[in-house]
Amino acid sequence: MSDTPASPAPLSDDDLRETLDLLATAVASISDRVDDQTRALDRVNKTATEARSAAFAAQKQTDPEHYGEIVGTTIDGRIGDTLTRVGQMASDLLRASNHTQECSQEG
């Protein structure tokens, strides 16, 4: 007996064509499955990215410092002018009071 394995019997051209056709069909089927899995993974990745983005947005909305800035900006925008006018009125009243006091001391 020899140490070399016996080589398979040669295939006919028809057998080779059939084998190649079967291999081509198998490769095409595997390729289709890989494409389907790639599309599914792309959808999962997109969903994960959107979820991550939503989580960061929610985190920012619940951040007390950020919320305080929003409240402060809103208050400044809505009552800032009124507070300025009240401050000016207080200054005018103090000036008028001082003027009245000066006038009453002169007389």
Residue pairs with C-beta under 8 A, 6 or more apart in sequence:
11 19
60 66
61 67
